[in-house]
């Protein structure tokens, strides 16, 4: 991996990640941009203890632009975008409309490919590895920033998820406090250690590998399985066999095997409902331990879709949105079987 750090016209950081040296990354951003003015506010809900981010400035963010005005495509044919180069492999830049900034944290955009009509599932293993290296590099850099408590890498894919820019991309959030779901993981892991003397996530992985009916894919270093109490119609957790806190802890063998397994998993999601249904919308989320107090947690990726049939979506309605009580329409064992059959 070769990294080139530069700046956009308004002072935001832009980083190119290349698989080989010698790429020309000197193109300048010539857009007349004002400095980003954002002032998100963190408010703690006294009834739950959860932190809520108030980011009203995001109401003016770019919303479903035409393909020839995509801000994530390379700058070509006289049109300037967020990426000044005429071509790139992987690019990361500070979000111009961040949910988090300043003391609240930081938000970055990760562009997986210059091809507007592509998808992560269509990347080569080498490009997927470069994305993994970029995630890891940004996790290390953001973890070193003062005030950062946790780094979260994720991809939203599909209009059904709420994506407003269809160009293949993900995001990285640097939180100033551990996320609420992480807090739940930590509480459960702490209780499990006290009750059994063992690590919760090591036990979850061992149980899934033993109960092969929920395993979707397995390699020498990773296993993908549907969790016993899956919340979403099709939900898969991908764990390295060796427990590590975050992406920085992965070894070369684990990094080398990841792209092939992950790409196959994404392609199976796309095959689930048939070609007529179109690409499957999904959220892909890396769960990394917070920088302090996360010794009992484990790096893993959670991939799920809101699509429950070819023409029906899973909506978070009264029980889920109102009471955080999930109702799943597909048995986890059935979901795992269908994902195996999609291979």
N, C-alpha and C positions, 0 to 999 in steps of 0.2 A: 504494500500500500504506500502511495506517495501523496502527501498532503501539501496543498498550497493555500495559504491564508491571505485574503485580501479584504477590501471594504467596498460596500455599495455607496452610492452617491450621498446617502443620508447618514453614513457612518456605521451602518449595521455590518456585522461581520459576515463574510462569505468564505466558505471553505470548499475547495475542490478536492475530491479523492480520485486518484487515478491508479490503474493497475501497473503502469510502467512509467519510467521517468521521461523527462524531456518534453512534456506537453506544454504548449504555450498558454499560460494563464494570465497574460498581461492585459487582456482587454479591460477597458475601463467602463464603468457605469456612467453614461453621459446624460441620464435623465435629470431634470431639474426638480429634485425631491427635497422637501422640507424635512427637518429632523422629526423622527417619530415622537409623538406626544401621547403617552399612555400613562394612566395612573390607576391601575387596578387596586382594589381594596379587599383585603382579607377580613371577613367577619366570622366570628365563631358563634355557631348556633348553641345557645346555652341549654336548649332542651336535649340535644344529642351529643354535644361536644365536637361536632364536625365543623370543619372550616369551609366556608363558602366564598368563592371569589366573585366580586362584583366588578365586571369589566364592560361598562356601558359603551366605551369607545369602539367596541367590536361591531356595533350595529352598522357601521359604514364599511365593513370589510368587503373585498371583492366577492361577488356572488354570481356564479354560473356565467362567466364570460364566454363569448364565442371562441371557437378553437383558435382562430387567428389572432386572438388577443390574450391567449393564455400566459400568465405571468411566470409559469414554470418551464416553458419551452426555452431553448437557447435563443439568444439575440441574433436574428437573421433577417436578411432582406430589408434592412432599414428599420426594423421594429425592435425596440429595446424591451427587455424583460427583466426579471429579478436576477437573471444569470447572464452577465455580459458576454460570455464566451459564445462562439458560434457552434460549439459542440461541447459535450461533457460526458463523463461516465456517471459519477455520483456527486451531487452537490448539496451542501448544507448551509443554510443562512438563517439569521435571526428573523423571526416573523415580524412583518410590518404591522400586524394587528394582533399583538400578543395578549393572551389571557393573563399571563404572568410577566412582570417586569420589575426592575428595581429590587426592593427588599422582598417582594412577593415571589421572585423567582425569575425564570427565563423560558422562552418558547422558541423553538427552532423548527424549520421545515427541512425535510430530507427528501430530495428528488432522486428517485431510484434509476431513472433513465431519461434521456432527452426525447424519447419517442412518445408523442402525445397519446397515441391510441394503444399503447402497450399496457401490460399489467405485470405485477410482480411475478405471477405464475408463469409468465412468458420469458422471464430473464434466464440467462445461462447460469449454470452453477458458479462460474467465475464471477459474474456480476453480483449474484446473491452473496457470495463470499465477501466481495468488496463492500456491499451494504452492511454486512455483519461487522466488518472491520471498522466502518464508519460509526456504527452504533457504539461499538466498544470504545473507540477513540473519543467520541463525544461524551460517553459516560465518564471516562477518566477526566476529561477536561472540566466538565460541569461539576463533578464531585469535588474538584479542587477549589471551586469558587466559594468565597465566604457566604455563609447563610444558606447554602443548599443542603437539604436534608435527604432528598431522594431523587433519582433520575428515572424517568419513565419514557420508554421508546414505544411507539405504537403506530399502526396504520388503520385508518378508516377507509373502507372501499365501498363505493356505491351510493347513489342518490338516496336509497332507502335508509342508509345509515345517517344521512345528513351531509354528505360530502358536497362541497360547493365548487371544488376545482377537480375535474375528472382526471387530470394528468397524474400518472402514478407517483404518489408521494406519501410520506409518513410525517410524523412529528415527534419531537422530543420535548418533554416538559421537565424542567428542574424545579421541583417543589421546595418551598421553604419549611414545610411541615410534612411528615409522612401522610400519605393518602388514607382516607377512611377504610378502604378495603384492606390496605396493608395493616392497619391497626387491628382489624378483625383477625387477619392471619396470625399476627403476633400473639394476640390473646389466646387463640386456639392452640398455637404451638407451645406457648408457655404452659397452658393447662395440660396438654398432652405429655410434655416432659415431666411435669410434676406427678402425673398419674401413672406413667409407664416407664420413665427413665429413658425414653427413646425420642428421636426427632420425628415430628409429625409428618414432614414432607418425605422423608426417607421411607416411612411406613406407608404413605399414600402411594408412592411409586412401587414399592414392593408388592403391595396388595393388588394394584392394577396389573402388574406383570404376571402375578400368580393367577388372577381372574382373567384369563386371556380373552374372554368374551367381550371385554371393553377395550382391548388393545386394537388400534387402527394400523399403526406402523411401528416397526422396531428395527434398530440398527445395533451396532456394537456399543455405541456410546449414548444413544438417545432412544426414548420410547415415547410414542404419541398415543394417548388413550382418552376415552370419554370418561369424565369423572362420575363416580357413583351417584352423586346428587347434582347432576348437571342442571343448570338454570335455563339454558337456551336449547332450542330444538336440536341443533347440531353444534356441539361444543367439544373441542379437543384441547387437551393440555399436553404440551411437549416438554419433557424433562430430560436434562442430562443425567446419566446414571450416577455421576459423581456430584455430590451436593456442593455448590458454590454460591456465594452471596450475590454476585452480579456478573455481567458479561466479561469483566476484566479477569475473572477467575478461570475462564475456559482455557483448556490446553489446546495444542495444535491438532491433536487427533479429533477432539470434539468439534473444533472449528471446521475441520476438513469435511466431516460427515454431515454437519448441519444443513448446508445448502441443498443437497440432494433430497434429504428427507422432507425438509420444509417445502420445497418446490412441489414435490409429489403430493404433499398434504393439501396445498392450495389448489392443485389441479383436480384432486378428487372432490374438493368443495365445488369447483366449477362444473364437474360432471354429475353432481348429485341429482339435479332436477331436469337434466336434458338440455340440449342446445337451444330449444325454443324458449326456455325460461331466461336465457341470457346469463351473463356473468353473475355469480353468487355474491351478494353483498356480505361483507364481513368486517369484524374488528379483530385485529391481531395485536396483542398486548404483552409486552415483556414485563414480568413482575420481578423487580430487583429489590434486594433488601435495602432499607434505609442505611445511611452512613453510620448511624449510631443506634445501638440497641437491637440490631437485626440478626444476631448470631443464630437464632433458631429458624430463620427463614431460608428459602431456597430459590435460586433463579429458576424461572420456568416461563414458558410462553403460553398464553391462553388465546385460542382462536375460536370464534363463534360467529354464527350468522343469525339474523332476525327472520330469515326465510324458513317457514315450516313445511310448506309444500310449494309446488311450482308456481302457484298463483295466490299464495296466502303468506302474510307476514305475521310474526309474533310481535304484538304491540304490548308495551308496558302500560297496562290499564290500571284499574282500581286497586287490585291487590298488590301488584308490583310497585306502582308509583306511589300509591297511598300508604302502604304498610310494609314495603320492602319484603313482601312474601311472594316468592316466585312460584308460578304454576307452569310446568313444562308439559307440552302436548305430545312429546316423543320420548319413549322410554330410552334411557342411555344405551342399553344393550342393543336395541333396534337401530339407534343412530350409528353405533360402532359397526354393526353388521353392514348397513348401507354404505358406509364409508369404505369398508373393506371391499365390498362388491364393486365400488366405483373405481377400483384400481385397474 
